[in-house]
Each structure stands twice: as structure tokens, then as C-alpha cells.
Amino acid sequence: MNKRDKETKKIKTTLKIRGMHCASCAVIIEKNLNKLPDTKATVNYANEKAVVEHSKKIKETDIVKTIRDSGYDVYENGKPTILTEMTAEEEEKQRDLKSLKLKVILGAVLSAGIMALGYISLISGIPEIPTKTQNILMFLLALPVQFWVGRVFITGFIKGLKHRNANMDTLIAIGTLTAFIFSTVVTFAAELSINIPEVGTYFDVSAVVITLVLLGKYFEARAKGRANSAVKKLAGLAPRTARVIRDGEEIDIPIDEVEVGDEIVVRPGEKIPVDGIISSGTSSIDESMVTGESMPVDKSKGDKVYGATINKAGSFNFKAEKVGSDTLLAQIIRLVEEAQGSKAPVQKLADVVSSYFVPIVISISIAAFAIWYIFAGLTIALLAMVAVVVIACPCALGLATPTAIMVGTGKGAENGILIKDAESLERFQKINAILLDKTGTITKGEPEVVDVYNISNLSESEFIKFSAAAEKRSEHPLGLAIVKEAEKRKLKLPDPKNFESIPGEGVKAMVDGKSVIKGNEKLFKREKIGPHADLIKKAEALAKEGKTPIFTAIDGKAAGVIAIADTIKRDSRSAIKNFENASLDVYMVTGDNRYTAEAIAKKAGIPAKNVFAEVAPEDKEKKVKELQEKGMSVAMVGDGINDAPALAAADIGIAMGTGTDIAMEAGQITIMNGSLDTTYSAWKLSKDTIKIIRENLFWAFAYNVILIPIAAGILYPFTGFILSPIIAGGAMAFSSVTVVANSLRLKRFRA
């Protein structure tokens, strides 16, 4: 699938690769793809994908040819995961997994038979089988294991020779074929007229190693499927049909036949099929798929709805705005897939090691054979050589980073945290300062009535009714906040007459025969209304608290003051405290005056010295750079649109989104529900993911650095210990599974 990158004018092609068995495979393909002119490729062993950015001159057929020339293939029938049907590629993978399971079972049965023959002489009461007969029986049992069960390694080895590549298949094939061919020669030496010393056979090594490695591959494949379950889960959320109104009739059609502009009917309990805007009706909608929040959201005419969210109560109609690959669900899946296919900087060392890994291991195995053949004889030399090539595991190195990234980004998406790439995930956990935009980040971004001070003869409800009615035709946010307060109190508002809006001062109107003047102190002075002294005192106190006082006069007399403020979100204070407890410096930036800024900061728990007030939107970027110049690594958190320059300048930009594609483009991380608590969870997730990656890399490096020398026989001169290739094969299989299993611990992450 291709996606044009408007900024670089390049094409991005993503292909699923088949036939990769280890990290070395990914390195080989990536290296060859990057030889194409003006091309940048990333190949991920864990999710078996190649993401290639290239110019128009390079066609998809050129990329496919390069992959095939490297000895691998692509799933040509693979379709985007936004489809709910199982793709041909997934069906083939299921068949491959079943085939692998069958081979493991057959290999285990035949290997058990070989082991039983090898140790039958130790069981009392059973007649002794002649050595020649015993060897022939083991040969017959090992033959299908070597050339059918283990065929994948041999074919991979042959392809590698053809294309001058070396990977895990090379190591396993060399090790098992050496053991099998040597044992075959020993078994049929007389018939072949070959004189060899009295030595044993190693059919058990050949068969058991193949079976153990395949068993490891089987568990690895299943675990990798679990690691990538987030995308499958998201894809499975999409409904398959939609109920549309066409020619005046309601009809059910497949989801891919829905068109922009269709009127769609949604009944209680149904999934919303695509993105759109409600045209009639009201409902409560579960948007946890988008935001990670379990509480349903009330929706009415004019509100946006998103495909795959669930209609809890009520029915409504809506106009389809985005369908197919343009829906929010499709965008989220695409973003998660791209993040899972990206590489973190911490992976660079593993990639470098993987590129030289197999040749180094083969060199060590040859050296081990030569040394021990001279000093300890053929048997020890053979065991050491086979153990080295079998125990070496480039897979663990290749899986260490991408499996953790896959699980981490997938887990983030489940909790309303969208992470653009692995580099962003790694950089986020390194920050030591976080700069928060005030409006819409710390606060709700919607002014609301917070205090009512009534000195008239009217009841509070009547006072609010007259104040709100005067503002009924106003479009000013502060006036609308008073109207909303009246609606919240279920007050019936009369229509104002002789309405007049005075810019920068307030409004005048007649309400139920009374003249109402609403606005600031300047308007009151111009209208020669002498405010009550207590009213002025109250207004000054409210202003110092960061609230905006609105005076009301009825029939020429001061009646009271209503205070309006942008209140902080319920979780802002706790999230800020969590950041501070984690030793992060928290700052706030706003265009508000110093009084208002410090009042909000105090409520949120941010020190006054960390407040940047009266900062124009275009100057927020400068504040980011000021902190960076002090040596801080800064995360900027903003609304994703107005704060775009600051988000881009920060070490990591975090957009507080409402599920819009604009928000997702603005920052490296998008918090879909706009919650600071979720922002803190995103930081924790980045810390946990990088911790898992470091554990994986440590295990992968330590495993190979410690066990390869042991397999080569480094302990033999001191202890007489030589590692059995069978144990080496088990250890090799165990190492890859261990890395994937460790990554899967991230599934326990709770936001």
C-alpha cells in the first residue's frame, strides 16, 4: 500500500515479507533495499514488514525484485489491516503455523525414538541391539527429521549460498547436516569402504536440535502474534455493515459501500459504521476505542461521531464524512502499524552486531573444530563445532527491540495514546522538563460560571435569568458561558429586545420589560451606573483569583457580578504531582495575564516561578528553546494546532487531541482524550518499554557472549565439560522465546 508523503515528495511503500527467520535476514534485505537510488528502507523482523520511502522513479516492482533477489519473498495478496476480513496473508500464516506444529510433533516423536534407541542398552531386561542395527534404525528415524521436518533450514541455507547471504538457517543447517552426514558415514563406513576410528553417531543431535529449534520458532510465532494483537484488535472493532437511507428507504449495505454524504441510521447498542456528524437525534456513545475513557459521551445534533464507537442509548441519524481508509479508526491503525515498524535509536547496536553475527559465528565454529581436533580428537571437535553454530542466536538480538515496540505502541493505542514512532517513545522517557500549555491542557478550555454574587432584590435564579437572557444573542464566549449556566439550571430564557453589543465592553437589552446592562466596569462608568462598593471589592477579589468578573445592572441599578473562569481539569493536579514526584520540572505557558496565570498554576500545583504568562502563541516556541538552552530535555504539551511551532521545537511534542487527524499530525505523541493523567501514563509507558528493551538487549548480548565461548569448549581444559549440541539447541530456542515473553509483560501495563 502506498501513501504519499507531502513533505518529502516521496512515496512510502509497505510490504509484508515471507521467509525471514532471524535478525540477519532483516539486515540483509534492508541493506539491499538501501542500495536502490534515493531510497530509505527499514525492515522489521518482528512484524515481518519492510517500509520503504522512495522516489517516483523507483516502482513497487523494483522493491519486490530486490527482496526476491535477496532470497526472500513478499505476500502479494496482503491487504490493509483496516479490513475486517482475514486477509490471504493471514490465512497463509495460519496454515504455516499449523504445518509448523505438525512438524514439531513429528520431530518430537521421531527424536524420542532415536533417543530411546541410543539409551536402550542402559535398560535392564531388554535384549541388546547390535550397534550396526541400532545405527541404521536411528538413521531411518533421523532422515525425515533432517530433510522434511528441517527442510526450511536446508532450503534457507541453499538460498543463502545462491545469494551470498548468511543467516540463522545457515547456522542450523551447517550444524545439523554436519552431525547427520558424519553419523551416516559412521553407520555405512564399511559399505562405503571408509576406514574411520571407532566413534559414536550423533543422529540424536541432528534430530533433537531441529525439533527444539522448530519448537522455539513455533512458540516465537505465537508470541509474536500476541505482540501484534493490538492492531488485530483495532481492526476487529470495525462493523461490517451500515444502515443507510437511500431513495427514502433504510437498507443494510456492506461497510465498504458507504459513501461520503450518505445518511446513516444508528440504533441503540449498534456500532457506528463510519465517521460523520449527527443530523438528528441524541445519544450516549462509548468512545473508549478512541480515547481510552470508559465513560460514555453525550452527543446531539452537530456533534462528531467516529466509526467503531458504540451507541449506548438513543437512536440518531448522521451524515457520513469520512469512509474507508479515511476514518479515524483507519488512521489510528495506520499510525500504530507505522510506529511498530519503526526503529528506536537503541536498536542500532543490535543491527550492527546482527550484520556481522553469522560470519563471526561460523569462523568461531571452524576455529573450535580445528583446535579441538588437534588437542582432543574428532569427537570433541565435532561436538564443539556443532554446539557453536547451534547455540548462536541472532533471533534474540533481532527481536529484542521490535517486539517491545510492538507491544508498547499497541498498548498505548488501546489506552488512547498514539505514538508516531519508536524514536519518539525512546526520547519521551529521557525528558526532565515538561512545558504545559494552559488552555485546553491544564484547563478545560471552556469558560464557565464559577461564582454568582447577587445584591439585587431578585432571587439568584431570577438574577441569572435576566443576565443570561441579555446575552442570548451574544456570540462572546463569556456571554455564552452565562447562557450555558442558565440552561444547566433549566431556566427558561425570554428573548431579549433592543439587543445591542458594545465591543470590548458588554451588551444592553430589554428583558421582560426591564433594561439589562451587562459588561465590565468601563461600561458601567459610561452608562453612569454607580456600582455598590461591596460589588467593586468582590470583583477585585475575584480578579486576583484569576476569574473574570461580569457586572450586571437592572433598570439602571447595580444588581450583582458573575465570575467566569476556565477551570482546571479534574485530573490536572494529580498528574502534575505525579510528574513532579518523578523528578520532572513542570512549567506552564499561557497568553493570560500574570494574575490569572498564577491563580490557575496555584490550583494545578505549579510553582509561580515556573509560570510563563502573557506569552503570544508564536512566542511559545521561544520558551521551549529557553528551557533547552538551560540544558533541559523538554516535552511540550499543547492542543496540537495553535501550539504547533512549540510542539515541533520541543524534544518531544505531545498533542492533546480530540481524535482529529490535525492533532495526530501535530505531535510525536497524541493523547486522544486530552487528559494529563493519560499524558503521565504515556510517559510511564515509554519508561517501561525502554526498560524492557534494555533487558531484552542485555539478555540477547549476554546469552551469546557467555554461551558461544562455552559451546566452543572454553571450559573443557579446566573441567572436562563440553556442551552437548542438544542442550545448545534447547538454549537457542529458549533465548528467542524469552525475549518475546519479556516484551509481552508490557501487556500488563495499566494507564
N, C-alpha and C positions, 0 to 999 in steps of 0.2 A: 504494500500500500504506500502511496506517495503523498507527501504533504509539503507544499511549497513554503519555504521559509522566506518571508517577505524581507527580512533584514539582510540576509546574506545572499539573496537571489539564488539560492541553491535548492536542490531537490533532496528530500530525505526519504530514503527507501529502507524499509524494514523487512527482513526475510527470516523465516524460521529455517534453521539448518538441521539436517539429519546426519547422523554418523559421527558426531563428536563424542569422545569417550573420556577426555581429560582436559586440563587447562592448556596443555601443549597444543592440542587441536585448535583451540580458540586463538592461541598466539600465532599459529601457522596461518590460519585463514585471515586474521587481522593484518598480519604483515603483508600478505599477498594483495589484499584489497587496497591497502595504503600505497601500493606501488602504482595503482591506477592514477592518471593525471588529475590533479585538483580534487582529490578525494580524501575524506577523513572517515575512517571506519572504526567502529567499536564492536567487538564480538564478545558476547557474554555466554560463558559455558553453562552457567546455572539455568538460565531460561532459554538457552539454545537459539539466541537471536543475534543477527547482525544488523546494526543500524549504520547506514552509510549515507553521509552527506556528500553530494557530488554535483558537478555542473551539468548543464543540459546535454553537453557533448557525450557524457557517459550514460549509456542506456542501462535499464534493468537487466537486459540480456547479457551485457558485458560483465555485470556484477555476478550474475548466476554462473557464467562461464568461468570466471576467476575462482569461484568457490568450488566448482566441479574440477577444475584443473588442479586444485589443491588436494583433491582426493575425497571430497565430501559432496553432499547434495543438498537441495532445498525442498521444502514442502511447497510445491507449486499450487496446491489446492487449498492452502491455508487461507482463512478468511478473517476479517477483523473480529476481535472478541466481543464487539458490541452486539453481535448476533446471538440470539438465544439458542439457536440450534447448534448441536455438536458439529464442529467442522470435520471435514475429511481428514485433516491432520490429526485432530484429537481422536477420531475413531481409529486411525492407524496406530497412534500411540497406545491406545488401549489394547489393540491386537499385539503390538510389540511387547507390552507388559505381560500379557497372558503367555506369549511364546517364551519370554524370559523365565517366567515362573515354571513352565513345563520343563525347560532345560535345566533349571536349578534342581527340580525334583528328580529328574532322570539322572543328572550328575551325582546327586546325593546318594541315590540307590546304588548306582554302579560303583561309586567311590567306596561306599560301605562294603560292597562285595570284595573290592580289591584289598581294603584294609583287613577284612576278615581272612582272606587268603594269606595275607602277609603274616598274620599273627596266629594262624590256626595251629601251628606246631606247639604253641605255648599252652594250648588247652589239653588237659589230660583226658585220656579215654578216646580221643579221636585219632584214627589211623593217620600216619604221616604221609603227606603227598610228596612225590618226588619233586625236587627243585625245578626240573625242566617242565614238568606238567603244570606246576604252580605258576611259573613264569608265563607260560602260554595262556593259561586261563586269565591271568591279570592283564596280559596284552590284549586279549579279546574284549575284556571289560573296559579297558582304557581307550581302545580305538575309537568307539563312538563318542566318548567324552572329549578326546583330543580334537577330533575332526568334525563333529556335529555340534556337540554342546559348546565347544570352544572355537567354533568356526569364525565367529565375529573377530576374534583376536588375530587369527591367521590371515583373514581377508584384509583386515586393517593393516597388518604388517606388510602384506604384499602391495597394497595401495601406497603405503608409505615409501617402500623401496622404489616404486614406479615414479612417485612424485618427489623423491628425495626428502621425505619428511620422516620424523621420528616422534612417536607419542607413546602413550601407555600400552597400546596394542603391541608396539614393538617390544616393550619390556616383557609383557606376559607371554607373547609368542616365543621370544628367544628362550625364556626360562623354561616354559613347559615343553617346547619342542626339543630342547636340549636333553631334558630328563627323559622324555618319551623315546627319542631316537637312540640315546645311549642305552636305555633299558632294552629296546628292541634288538640292538646289536648284540648285547649280552645274551639275550634269550636265544637268538638264532645264530650265534657265533660259529657253531660247528657247521651248520648248513651253509653259512657264508664263507667258510674256510678262513675265519679270522681267529688268530691266536691272541687272547686277552687274558690278563690275570684274573684270578677268582674274585669277582666283585659282585655286589648285590644289584638288584634292579630298583628303579625309582618310579614305577608306574603310579604308585600311590601319590607321589609328589605331583606328577603331571595332572592326575585326575582331581585330587583334592584341592589343589591350588586353583584350577579353573573353576571348580564348583564354588569355592569360597569367594573368589573374586566376583563371579556372577551373582552370588547371593548378596554380596555387598552392593553390586550395581542395582539389583532389584530393590533393596531397601532404600538405596540412594534415590532411585527414580520415584518411588512412592513418597519419600520425604520431600523431594523437590516439588512434587505435585502439591503437597500440603503447603510448602513455602510460597507457592504461587496461587494459593486458593483465593486470595483477596480479589484478584481480577475476575476469576471464575464466579465468585460470589456476587460481585457487582454486575457482571454480565447477566447472571441469572435473575437479577431483580426486574429486568425489563419485561413488561407484559407482552403477550403475543398478539393480542387483538385490540381493536379500539371500536367504540360505538359512535359512529358519525351520523350527522343528519345530511342526507343528500336527496334532493328532489322532494323535500318535505317529509321524508321517511327516515326512521332510525334503522341503521343496518350495521352489522358487525363485519369488520374487514381486518385482514392481517395488518400488523403494525407497520410493515414496510410499504403499505399502500396509502398511508395517511399523508396528506399534502398540506403545505402551509396554507392557512386560511380556512381549513375545514372546521366546522363547528362540531365539537365532541361532547358527548353526554357522559357524565361520571356519576354513578350511583354509590350509596354507602357501602364501604368495605372493598371497593374496587381500587386497583392501581391506576394512577393517572398515566395514560399511554405516552404522551409527548409533552414538550414544554409549550406553555401558552399563557393567555390572560383570561381570567374569568369574565364572562359576558353576562351571566345571570346566576342567581342563587348564592348561598353561603354554605360554608362547611368548616370542619376542623380537620387539618391534614397532618399526618405523621411525616415529617421531613427528615427523620433521623438518617436516611440514606445520604442526604446532602450534608447535614450539619453535625451529625453525631448526637444531636439532642433528642431525648426520648419524648419530651413534652410536645403534644400536638399544637399546631399554629392555626389560629382562626383566620379564615380567608373570606373575602367578599368581592363584589364586582370591582374590576380594575386591578386586582391583585394577581401577581405572577404565580403560576404553579409549574412544577417540574416533573418530567416523566419518571416513572418508577416510584414516586412517593405515593403514600396510601391515604385514600379518602376515608376518614374515620366515621364522620356523621354528616348527614345532609347530602343533598344532591345538587349538582350545578352543571352549567354548560360553559365551555371555554373555547376560544379561538386558538387553533394551533399556530404557533410562531416559529418553532424550531422542531425539525423532524430528523430521523435517521442519525447520521454521524454528527449533526449539529446540536443535538440535545445535550443538556448538562451532563447526563449520565455518560454519554459517549465521550465528552470532553474529559471527564474525570478518569474514565478507563484509559483513555489515550495518554493522559498525563502520568498515571500510575505506571503504565507499561513503559513509557519513556524513562521514567525515573528508575524503574527496575533494570532497565538495560544500560544505564549509565555506569560510569566507573568512578569510585572515590579515589582521591589522591593517595590514600593509604595503600591502595592496591598496586601501585606502580612497582614496588619492590618485588611483590609476588609475580607480576608479569615478567619482569626481567629474569628472575630465577627460573620461571617456567620455560622461557625461551631456550635456556641452556641445559635444562634439567636432564632430559633423556640422554643426550650425548655424554654428559658427565657420568651418569649412572652406568651406561654401557662401558665407558672407559674404566670405571672402578671395578666393574664385574670382571672385565678381562684381566685387569691387574691382579685382582684377588685370585683368579684361576691360575695365573702364571706363577704367582708367589707360592701359593699352597701346593701346586703341582710339584714344584721344586723341593719344598721343605716338608710336605706332609703327605704327598701322594695324590692319586687321581680322585679317590672318593671325597676327601676333604675339599679338594679344589673344585670339584663339580658342585658339591653342596653349597660352598661359599658363593660361587658364581650365580647359581640359580636363586639362592636366597636374596642376593643383592638386587637382581633385576625384578624379582617378585615383590620384595618389601617396599621398594621405592614407590612413592605415591604423589604424582603431580596433581591428582584429582583434589586432594585435600587443599593444596595451595590455590587451585582454581576455584574451589567452592567457598573458601574462607570469607571473602568479601561479598560476592554477589548474592549468596543465599541470605545473608543477614540483611542486605539492602532490600531484597525482595520481600522478606517478612516485615521489615521495619516500615517501608513505604506502604505496603499493603495494610498493615495495622493502622498506620496513620490515616489512610483513606477511610477505613471503617469508622474512625472517630472524628471525621470532618477536618482532617489535617492533610492538605495536599502538598507534596514535596516535589519540586521540579526535577531534581537530580541528586545523585549520591554526593556530589561535591558540596551542595547546599546542606545536606544532612550532616556532613563532617564539619563544615565551617560553623554551623549553628552551635554545636556543643563547645566550641572554643571561645565564644564571646565572653567578655567580662563587663560589658555595659549594655543596657537596653534603653533606647530612647522611645518614649511613648507619645504619640500624638494625643491630644486631649479629646477633641470632639469625635465621637464615634468609636473611640478606642477605650479610653478610661470611662468616658461618659456615654450615655445612650445616643447622643447626637440629636435628640428631640427635646426642645424646651417644654417644660410642663409647670403647672401651678404648684408651688410648694408652700406658700403662706397666704392667708387671707386676713387682712386687718380692717374690720368694718366699724366705722364710727357714726354711721347713719342710723336713722330710726327703723330701717328695714331689717328683716332677718337676713342671715348670711346667704341663704338660698336666693332670696329676692335680690340682694345686692349683686350676687354673681349673675343672676338672670339679666339684670339691666346692663351690667358690664359686658357680658358675652353677646347680648343682642346688638349692642352698639358695634361690636367687632364682626358681626355675622357676615358682612360683605367685604371685610378686610382680607388682604392676602398676606399680611405681615405675619411672620412666624410667631411672634409674641401674642398677637391677637388671636391667631388660630389656637394657641395653647389654652387661652381662656375659654374659647368656644368648646374645645375638647373637654375641659373640666366640667362645663355645664352639661355636656352630653353624658359624661361619666356619672353625674348626679341625677341624670334623667330629667333635666329641667326642659320645659317646652319654651322655646325662644320665639318671641314675636319678631316679625320683620321690621327692621329699622326704616325710618323715613328721613328724608333730607340728609342722607348719609354724605359725609364729607371727610376725605382723607387728607391729613396735613403731613406731607413728607417730613420725616425726621422728628416729628412732634407727637402725633397721635391721630385720633378720629373724633368727629362730632356727629350726633344723630338724635332723632326723636324716637323714643321707645315708649309705647303705651301712653302717649301724651306728655311724657317727661323729657326734658332735654338732658342728654348724657354727653359728657366730655371725658375722654379717656386719653391718657398720654403721660408725657414726662413733666417735670417741674417747669420747663420753659413754656409749654403750652398753657399751664395754669397761670403763669405770670402774664402772658399775653392776653388771656381771657379775663384777667383781673379777678381770679379766684384766690382768695387768701387761704391757703391750706392751714389746717389746725396744727399747732406747734408739735403736738404728740405725733402727728402724721409725718412731719418732716423728720423728727427724731427716729421714728420707726423706719422710715425709708433709708436713712443714713446707716442704720444698724444692719438692715438687710443688704445694702450695697457692700458693706465691709465683709459680709459672709459670702460674697460672690454671686448674689442674686440681683435680678433686675427688677426695681420697683415700678409699677404702673399705677399712677394716680387715677381715681375716678371721682367725678363731680356730678351730682344730680340736681337739676334745677338751680344751677349756679352756686351750689354749696359743696364743699369737700365732703365726700362720702366714705373714702377709705383708700386703701392701697392693696394691690395684689402683687405678690412677689413671684417671679418666674425664673427658673434656673434649668440648666441642662444637668440633670442628676447623674451621679456615677452609677455604673452597672453594679449589680448586686455582688458580682464576684471579683470586681477590680481590686478591692483592698486585700482580699485573701491571696490573690495571685501575686500582687506586688510584694506582699510579705514573704511569699514563697521564693520569689526571685532574690530578695534581699537575704533570706536565710541560706540561699545557695551561693552567697558572696558575690552577687552581681550588683553593680551600681545601677539604680533605676533613675531615669531622668524623664521630665515631661516637657513637651514643647507645644505652644499654643499662640494664637493671634490675639487672645483675650488680654485685657489689662491686668496689671500686676495683682490688684485686689482679688479679682475673680480667679485668676490662675492659682494664687497661693491658697485661696479658700478651697478650691477643688483638690489641690495637691494635699492639703492637710487632711481632708476626708479620705483621700486614697492612701495616705500613709507615705507620701513622698516628701523629703525634706525641702524647705524653701530654697536652700542653696542649689538644689538640683532642678529648679524650675526655670525654663526659658520662656518668658512672657513677651507679648506684643511682637511676635515674630511673623512676618509675612510668609505665605505659603512658599514663595520662591526662595526664601531665605532659610528654610528648614534644612536644606542640603548643607548650608554653611555650618549649622550647629552639629551636624553629623561629622563634618570634617574637623571641627574644633576638638571634638572628643577623640577622634582618631589621631590628631596631632599630639595629644597627650599620652599616646601610646595605648589607647584602648581599642579593643576589637568590638565593634558596635553592631547591634541588631536594631534596626528601625522598624517600628510597628505603626502602620497607618492604614487609611481606608482604601488604599490601592489605586486611587485616581488622583486626588489633589496632592497626595504626598509622593507621587511617582519619582521626582528627582531625588528626594531624600532616600527613598527605598533603593534606588539604583546606586547611590553613593555609599550606602552602608555596606558593611562586610556581609550582612545577610538582611534582605528585605522581607518583611512579613506583612502581607496584605490581609486586613480584616475584611473578608469578603462576605457577600450575601449569596454566593453561588453564581455570580456573573462571570462571564469569560474575561471581562476587563480586569476584574480583581485577580483572576488566575494568571493573567499576563504580567501584572504589575510587580509582583514579588517572587522571590525564590520559594517562599512557603506561603500558602494561603490558609487562613483559619476560617472555614466556611461559616461557622456560627457567630463569628465576631467576638468570641469570649476570650478574655485574658487568661482565665483558668485553662482553656484549651491551648493557649499560646505557651503557658508554662508546661503543659503536658507534651507539647511538641518539642520543647527543649529537653525534657526528661527522655522522650523517645529517642532524640538524637544522641544523648549521652549513653543510653542503654544500648543502642545499635552499634555505636563505635566501640563500646566496651566489648560487646560480643565479637565484633570483627577482630579486635586486638587479641582476644582469647583464641579465636579460630586461627589467626596467623601464627600466634605463639605455638599452638598445638601442632600446626602443619609443619612449621620450620623445625621445632624441637623433635617431632616424630622422625623426620627424615635425617636430621643432623645426628641424632643419637643412634637410631636403629640401622641406618645404612652401614656405618662402621662395624656395628656388632654383627650384622649379616655377613660382612666381608671377612669376619673372623678375627677381629682385633683382640678378643678375649681368649682366643684359642691357645696362644703361647703361655698364658698365665694360669688358665683354669681348665683347659682342655675342652671348653664349651664351643660348639659350633651350632649356629641357629638352624633348626630344621626349616626347609623351604615351605613345609605345610604351615608351620606357625607363622612364617613370614607372610604367606598368602592371607591367612586369617587377620593378621595385624594390618595388612594393607587394606583389606575390605573394611575393617573396623574403623580405620582412620577417617575415611570419607564420610561414613555414616555418622561418626562422632561430630564432625564439623557441621553437618546439616542439622543433626539433632540439637546441637548447641544453639544454632540460629533459630530453631523452632521455639526456643524458650521465650523469644520475643512475643510469641502469640499470647503469652500470659499478661502482656502489658495492659494496664488499665489507665485510661485517661482521667 
